Amino acid sequence: MSEWKPDAIRRIVTGHDGSNVAKVLKDGPAPTYRSRKAGTASTLIWCTDSMPADIPIGENAEDMGLRVLGTYPPDNGTRFIVMQIEPGEPGVMHRTETIDLIVCIEGEIDMDMDNSTVKMKAGDTMVQRGTNHSWVNRGAKAAKIAIVLIDAKPLGIGHAVPRGGVADDAPKH
């Protein structure tokens, strides 16, 4: 049996060449994803490791989509992922000390919290502020959500995923 892989996510990265001319530096499938089990995966699109973020000039700048990250973004940074969750996949309840900006791209996805559930459909947006949650696809087709995780100050409540820890398995390239 072959390893399950999420649908390829096209990633376009712009920047400047050595003469400061704006151009596309990368255009192709995002190379880094992780999957804790068949049917659920997150694809890393980009991350930042400072605020304000550094934007190096030149075609040889680090590809911040190749970083190996846990669940959290780098300290004082961001992590931009696209998650694909197949129908019937149970979620993992977890909490991170982040503010998450979420857009449902395709399908429908439920976010279970401590005592409630909210359903997102394609086009819906959410600001998730350090709450206990689990993503569950109770629909009939795959769901895709885009998430930007922004490092935040600890809330001091509950049990967050520890920094450096993961809510799912290690990245794959």
LUMSE-958832 format. One line per 8 residues: number of its first residue (from 1); for each residue x, y, z of N, C-alpha, C. Coordinates in Angstrom, 3 decimals, always signed. Layout:
// LUMSE-958832
NUM = X:Y:Z:X:Y:Z:X:Y:Z  ...
//
This chain:
// LUMSE-958832
1 = +0.847:-1.177:+0.000:+0.000:+0.000:+0.000:+0.892:+1.239:+0.000  +0.594:+2.203:-0.860:+1.420:+3.416:-0.933:+1.018:+4.399:+0.159  +1.946:+5.289:+0.468:+1.712:+6.305:+1.494:+0.658:+7.303:+1.013  -0.291:+7.658:+1.895:-1.316:+8.631:+1.545:-0.695:+10.021:+1.481  -1.024:+10.781:+0.425:-0.544:+12.151:+0.278:-1.750:+13.052:+0.035  -1.721:+14.263:+0.569:-2.817:+15.202:+0.299:-2.738:+15.680:-1.141  -3.844:+16.250:-1.633:-3.813:+16.872:-2.960:-2.725:+17.926:-2.981  -2.032:+18.038:-4.102:-0.972:+19.043:-4.233:-1.570:+20.443:-4.157
9 = -0.912:+21.319:-3.432:-1.306:+22.724:-3.307:-0.302:+23.548:-4.107  -0.770:+24.280:-5.113:+0.132:+25.138:-5.884:+0.571:+26.296:-5.006  +1.884:+26.530:-4.971:+2.467:+27.607:-4.170:+3.264:+28.520:-5.094  +2.898:+29.786:-5.090:+3.599:+30.799:-5.878:+4.279:+31.735:-4.891  +5.588:+31.900:-5.036:+6.359:+32.773:-4.146:+6.982:+33.860:-5.002  +6.719:+35.116:-4.642:+7.308:+36.240:-5.383:+8.463:+36.839:-4.602  +9.250:+37.635:-5.273:+10.375:+38.311:-4.645:+11.043:+39.224:-5.660  +12.326:+39.439:-5.463:+13.093:+40.327:-6.347:+14.379:+39.640:-6.761
17 = +14.802:+39.908:-7.972:+16.102:+39.389:-8.382:+17.192:+40.332:-7.883  +18.444:+40.063:-8.246:+19.566:+40.871:-7.777:+19.525:+42.316:-8.233  +18.706:+42.624:-9.244:+18.556:+44.004:-9.736:+17.307:+44.666:-9.184  +16.711:+44.061:-8.148:+15.500:+44.568:-7.495:+14.270:+44.573:-8.406  +14.241:+43.681:-9.374:+13.088:+43.538:-10.260:+12.155:+42.482:-9.657  +10.877:+42.851:-9.498:+9.889:+41.924:-8.944:+9.647:+40.780:-9.913  +9.568:+39.547:-9.355:+9.350:+38.386:-10.213:+8.832:+37.216:-9.383  +8.364:+36.194:-10.073:+7.989:+34.939:-9.417:+9.267:+34.135:-9.212
25 = +9.521:+33.741:-7.967:+10.711:+32.954:-7.651:+10.422:+31.462:-7.654  +9.212:+31.080:-7.246:+8.824:+29.669:-7.198:+7.373:+29.552:-7.626  +7.069:+28.507:-8.390:+5.704:+28.238:-8.821:+5.587:+26.734:-9.026  +4.951:+26.068:-8.094:+4.793:+24.623:-8.193:+4.160:+24.083:-6.934  +4.090:+22.762:-6.807:+3.478:+22.174:-5.613:+4.257:+22.533:-4.348  +3.536:+22.868:-3.290:+4.181:+23.114:-1.996:+4.876:+21.821:-1.575  +6.160:+21.886:-1.221:+6.935:+20.660:-1.023:+6.837:+19.999:+0.350  +6.316:+20.678:+1.366:+6.372:+20.132:+2.720:+4.973:+19.913:+3.279
33 = +4.682:+18.665:+3.658:+3.412:+18.368:+4.308:+3.673:+17.382:+5.441  +2.695:+17.264:+6.316:+2.770:+16.241:+7.356:+1.387:+15.642:+7.527  +1.389:+14.374:+7.893:+0.149:+13.638:+8.041:+0.276:+12.722:+9.249  -0.656:+12.818:+10.173:-0.605:+11.935:+11.337:-1.218:+10.593:+11.012  -2.028:+10.545:+9.951:-2.647:+9.298:+9.492:-3.259:+9.558:+8.124  -3.527:+8.496:+7.400:-4.173:+8.650:+6.103:-5.482:+9.413:+6.278  -5.715:+10.388:+5.415:-6.972:+11.129:+5.449:-6.899:+12.514:+6.043  -5.802:+12.854:+6.719:-5.644:+14.187:+7.294:-4.203:+14.629:+7.095
41 = -4.027:+15.819:+6.520:-2.668:+16.320:+6.304:-2.672:+17.839:+6.310  -1.531:+18.413:+6.675:-1.350:+19.861:+6.557:-0.131:+20.114:+5.675  -0.281:+21.054:+4.758:+0.786:+21.430:+3.834:+1.312:+22.793:+4.253  +2.609:+22.875:+4.541:+3.212:+24.156:+4.905:+3.398:+24.989:+3.645  +2.867:+26.198:+3.659:+3.028:+27.114:+2.537:+4.200:+28.055:+2.817  +4.238:+28.638:+4.023:+5.279:+29.615:+4.380:+5.276:+29.805:+5.874  +6.351:+30.335:+6.400:+6.388:+30.756:+7.791:+7.260:+32.001:+7.894  +7.117:+32.697:+8.999:+8.007:+33.810:+9.315:+8.545:+33.561:+10.717
49 = +9.698:+34.146:+11.024:+10.289:+33.913:+12.343:+10.605:+35.201:+13.087  +9.933:+36.286:+12.693:+10.100:+37.552:+13.410:+8.946:+38.471:+13.054  +8.747:+39.475:+13.909:+7.768:+40.541:+13.643:+8.461:+41.854:+13.895  +8.539:+42.777:+12.938:+8.057:+42.573:+11.576:+8.901:+41.538:+10.846  +8.292:+40.907:+9.836:+8.955:+39.832:+9.095:+10.064:+40.388:+8.208  +11.099:+39.579:+8.050:+12.212:+39.908:+7.167:+11.843:+39.497:+5.746  +12.155:+40.354:+4.758:+11.929:+40.038:+3.348:+13.266:+40.201:+2.620  +14.098:+39.169:+2.646:+15.401:+39.297:+1.989:+15.259:+39.435:+0.472
57 = +16.130:+40.218:-0.111:+16.136:+40.435:-1.559:+17.108:+39.453:-2.192  +16.755:+38.964:-3.354:+17.613:+38.050:-4.097:+16.938:+36.717:-4.316  +17.395:+36.030:-5.321:+16.772:+34.766:-5.711:+17.225:+33.590:-4.847  +18.206:+33.777:-3.983:+18.715:+32.690:-3.162:+18.302:+32.807:-1.691  +17.273:+33.603:-1.411:+16.781:+33.731:-0.032:+16.213:+32.387:+0.429  +16.235:+32.151:+1.745:+15.719:+30.895:+2.289:+14.263:+30.688:+1.887  +13.937:+29.472:+1.498:+12.557:+29.088:+1.215:+11.911:+28.750:+2.551  +11.119:+29.674:+3.084:+10.512:+29.499:+4.408:+9.383:+28.461:+4.397
65 = +9.098:+27.894:+3.249:+8.145:+26.795:+3.157:+8.806:+25.439:+3.311  +10.136:+25.430:+3.463:+10.870:+24.180:+3.662:+11.246:+23.944:+5.115  +10.914:+24.876:+5.994:+11.239:+24.712:+7.406:+10.510:+23.494:+7.980  +11.127:+22.848:+8.937:+10.491:+21.748:+9.651:+9.952:+22.332:+10.955  +8.635:+22.400:+11.055:+7.989:+23.036:+12.200:+7.114:+22.039:+12.936  +6.915:+22.300:+14.211:+5.904:+21.583:+14.970:+4.556:+22.229:+14.688  +3.647:+22.096:+15.623:+2.322:+22.686:+15.471:+2.389:+24.210:+15.510  +3.305:+24.743:+16.309:+3.406:+26.197:+16.477:+4.177:+26.856:+15.334
73 = +3.908:+28.134:+15.127:+4.814:+28.905:+14.268:+6.112:+29.149:+15.037  +7.164:+29.617:+14.359:+8.369:+30.008:+15.102:+8.027:+31.101:+16.127  +8.824:+31.213:+17.193:+8.618:+32.275:+18.185:+8.530:+33.619:+17.477  +7.520:+34.419:+17.835:+7.284:+35.751:+17.265:+7.035:+35.700:+15.766  +6.558:+34.566:+15.264:+6.367:+34.418:+13.830:+4.990:+33.900:+13.466  +4.898:+33.405:+12.238:+3.649:+32.885:+11.692:+3.904:+31.554:+11.002  +2.836:+30.808:+10.811:+2.874:+29.550:+10.066:+1.629:+29.518:+9.195  +1.795:+29.384:+7.881:+0.685:+29.363:+6.926:+0.588:+27.959:+6.347
81 = -0.545:+27.297:+6.599:-0.748:+25.937:+6.123:-2.089:+25.809:+5.407  -2.214:+24.767:+4.610:-3.502:+24.342:+4.072:-3.715:+22.923:+4.571  -4.841:+22.697:+5.248:-5.174:+21.355:+5.745:-6.202:+20.716:+4.843  -6.007:+19.433:+4.586:-6.992:+18.634:+3.865:-7.445:+17.527:+4.804  -8.768:+17.423:+4.972:-9.335:+16.430:+5.876:-10.412:+15.663:+5.112  -10.213:+14.365:+4.984:-11.149:+13.510:+4.261:-12.395:+13.249:+5.102  -13.509:+12.863:+4.469:-14.739:+12.563:+5.213:-14.524:+11.459:+6.230  -15.183:+11.600:+7.382:-15.158:+10.571:+8.409:-13.924:+10.565:+9.286
89 = -13.000:+11.488:+9.061:-11.774:+11.510:+9.866:-12.044:+12.146:+11.218  -11.789:+11.413:+12.299:-11.956:+12.012:+13.624:-10.848:+13.019:+13.893  -11.127:+14.021:+14.661:-10.138:+15.046:+14.972:-9.356:+14.731:+16.229  -8.412:+15.607:+16.527:-7.603:+15.521:+17.742:-7.839:+16.816:+18.520  -8.403:+16.725:+19.724:-8.644:+17.918:+20.537:-7.303:+18.481:+20.980  -7.104:+19.781:+20.752:-5.844:+20.428:+21.119:-6.066:+21.935:+21.242  -5.067:+22.594:+21.802:-5.103:+24.056:+21.936:-3.688:+24.562:+21.754  -3.559:+25.661:+21.028:-2.257:+26.305:+20.864:-2.351:+27.746:+21.347
97 = -1.220:+28.267:+21.750:-1.151:+29.672:+22.199:-0.914:+30.533:+20.955  -1.928:+30.541:+20.076:-1.857:+31.276:+18.812:-3.208:+31.910:+18.514  -3.169:+32.897:+17.647:-4.383:+33.397:+17.009:-4.347:+32.817:+15.604  -5.415:+32.111:+15.234:-5.469:+31.429:+13.945:-6.505:+32.111:+13.057  -6.080:+32.485:+11.859:-6.963:+33.070:+10.852:-7.265:+31.962:+9.852  -8.547:+31.603:+9.702:-8.937:+30.399:+8.973:-9.945:+30.749:+7.881  -9.754:+30.139:+6.696:-10.702:+30.250:+5.594:-11.012:+28.837:+5.121  -12.286:+28.495:+5.039:-12.686:+27.215:+4.458:-12.651:+27.389:+2.944
105 = -11.812:+26.603:+2.279:-11.631:+26.712:+0.828:-12.596:+25.799:+0.078  -12.712:+24.566:+0.551:-13.567:+23.567:-0.114:-14.288:+22.733:+0.934  -15.486:+22.272:+0.571:-16.220:+21.345:+1.427:-16.772:+21.998:+2.674  -17.011:+21.160:+3.674:-17.518:+21.598:+4.972:-16.683:+20.936:+6.054  -16.472:+21.659:+7.144:-15.674:+21.133:+8.251:-16.295:+21.610:+9.568  -16.333:+20.738:+10.553:-16.806:+21.115:+11.882:-15.608:+21.364:+12.779  -15.696:+22.419:+13.595:-14.718:+22.632:+14.643:-15.436:+22.381:+15.960  -15.093:+21.227:+16.585:-15.629:+20.906:+17.901:-14.806:+21.649:+18.941
113 = -15.485:+22.238:+19.931:-14.827:+22.881:+21.059:-15.278:+22.161:+22.329  -14.994:+22.723:+23.485:-15.313:+22.049:+24.745:-16.773:+21.593:+24.813  -17.706:+22.500:+24.567:-19.132:+22.185:+24.707:-19.963:+22.636:+23.518  -19.322:+22.857:+22.378:-20.066:+23.329:+21.213:-19.337:+22.948:+19.931  -20.051:+23.105:+18.808:-19.510:+22.822:+17.482:-19.944:+23.943:+16.555  -19.035:+24.344:+15.672:-19.377:+25.311:+14.635:-19.004:+24.693:+13.292  -19.910:+24.824:+12.307:-19.675:+24.286:+10.963:-19.206:+25.411:+10.047  -18.148:+25.139:+9.305:-17.666:+26.076:+8.294:-17.930:+25.488:+6.916
121 = -18.366:+26.333:+5.995:-18.570:+25.955:+4.592:-17.633:+26.785:+3.741  -17.417:+26.358:+2.499:-16.525:+27.075:+1.592:-16.864:+28.567:+1.578  -15.842:+29.384:+1.793:-16.008:+30.834:+1.831:-16.121:+31.408:+3.229  -16.412:+30.566:+4.231:-16.511:+31.048:+5.607:-15.125:+31.344:+6.175  -15.069:+32.303:+7.098:-13.824:+32.669:+7.765:-13.996:+32.556:+9.270  -12.876:+32.404:+9.965:-12.912:+32.285:+11.423:-11.641:+32.898:+12.007  -11.778:+33.499:+13.183:-10.635:+33.901:+13.992:-10.702:+33.040:+15.236  -9.749:+32.126:+15.372:-9.718:+31.165:+16.471:-8.653:+31.647:+17.450
129 = -9.060:+31.945:+18.683:-8.201:+32.626:+19.655:-7.826:+31.726:+20.820  -6.938:+30.762:+20.570:-6.398:+29.942:+21.642:-7.375:+29.006:+22.308  -8.446:+28.598:+21.611:-9.447:+27.729:+22.225:-9.132:+26.259:+21.992  -9.611:+25.409:+22.903:-9.593:+23.966:+22.691:-10.421:+23.686:+21.451  -9.886:+22.894:+20.520:-10.657:+22.599:+19.316:-10.170:+21.321:+18.648  -11.022:+20.802:+17.778:-10.724:+19.616:+16.990:-11.438:+19.762:+15.655  -10.726:+19.521:+14.552:-11.314:+19.595:+13.213:-11.861:+18.223:+12.847  -13.166:+18.164:+12.489:-13.821:+16.907:+12.151:-14.609:+17.097:+10.858
137 = -14.377:+16.211:+9.897:-15.112:+16.264:+8.636:-16.261:+15.268:+8.697  -17.465:+15.779:+8.915:-18.666:+14.942:+8.961:-19.417:+14.985:+7.628  -18.805:+15.616:+6.623:-19.423:+15.759:+5.309:-19.173:+14.566:+4.409  -19.524:+14.731:+3.120:-19.413:+13.650:+2.143:-18.184:+13.775:+1.249  -17.471:+14.910:+1.324:-16.279:+15.074:+0.474:-15.165:+15.737:+1.270  -13.972:+15.712:+0.711:-12.810:+16.296:+1.387:-13.046:+17.771:+1.684  -12.510:+18.221:+2.809:-12.556:+19.633:+3.185:-11.136:+20.175:+3.156  -10.993:+21.427:+2.711:-9.698:+22.112:+2.756:-9.890:+23.432:+3.473
145 = -8.972:+23.691:+4.412:-8.989:+24.960:+5.123:-7.584:+25.555:+5.088  -7.511:+26.859:+4.885:-6.246:+27.589:+4.936:-6.168:+28.255:+6.302  -4.999:+28.115:+6.948:-4.841:+28.618:+8.317:-3.522:+29.372:+8.434  -3.585:+30.587:+8.970:-2.386:+31.330:+9.359:-2.362:+31.346:+10.880  -1.345:+30.707:+11.475:-1.168:+30.705:+12.926:-0.204:+31.827:+13.283  -0.606:+32.691:+14.197:+0.208:+33.827:+14.630:+0.602:+33.590:+16.082  +1.895:+33.596:+16.364:+2.384:+33.400:+17.724:+1.722:+34.418:+18.657  +1.326:+33.958:+19.841:+0.638:+34.829:+20.793:+1.170:+34.594:+22.206
153 = +0.860:+35.517:+23.088:+1.238:+35.372:+24.496:+0.385:+34.274:+25.127  +0.958:+33.481:+26.030:+0.197:+32.402:+26.672:-1.018:+32.923:+27.434  -2.110:+32.162:+27.334:-3.332:+32.515:+28.052:-3.248:+32.159:+29.524  -2.497:+31.119:+29.857:-2.403:+30.680:+31.241:-3.583:+29.842:+31.682  -4.331:+29.278:+30.730:-5.465:+28.407:+31.064:-5.317:+27.088:+30.314  -5.900:+26.028:+30.856:-5.941:+24.754:+30.148:-4.573:+24.181:+29.866  -4.539:+23.261:+28.923:-3.308:+22.552:+28.573:-3.059:+22.695:+27.087  -2.202:+23.623:+26.718:-1.861:+23.831:+25.315:-0.847:+22.792:+24.860
161 = -0.819:+22.537:+23.555:+0.250:+21.726:+22.982:+1.549:+22.415:+23.366  +2.519:+21.710:+23.933:+3.762:+22.385:+24.338:+4.528:+22.919:+23.132  +5.211:+24.041:+23.316:+6.039:+24.584:+22.230:+7.043:+23.534:+21.826  +7.206:+23.370:+20.537:+8.084:+22.335:+20.020:+7.358:+21.013:+19.837  +6.157:+20.899:+20.428:+5.366:+19.682:+20.281:+4.518:+19.745:+19.024  +3.887:+18.632:+18.722:+3.026:+18.574:+17.542:+1.690:+17.959:+17.905  +0.663:+18.409:+17.195:-0.657:+17.816:+17.339:-0.817:+16.673:+16.335  +0.152:+16.489:+15.460:+0.172:+15.359:+14.521:+1.618:+15.025:+14.198
169 = +1.868:+14.189:+13.192:+3.200:+13.649:+12.935:+4.177:+14.636:+12.309  +5.397:+14.189:+12.154:+6.486:+14.997:+11.617:+6.292:+15.314:+10.141  +6.908:+16.424:+9.665:+6.772:+16.822:+8.267:+7.348:+15.790:+7.307  +6.790:+15.791:+6.092:+7.294:+14.956:+5.019:+7.576:+15.865:+3.831  +8.548:+15.510:+3.039:+8.886:+16.310:+1.845:+8.615:+15.477:+0.622
//
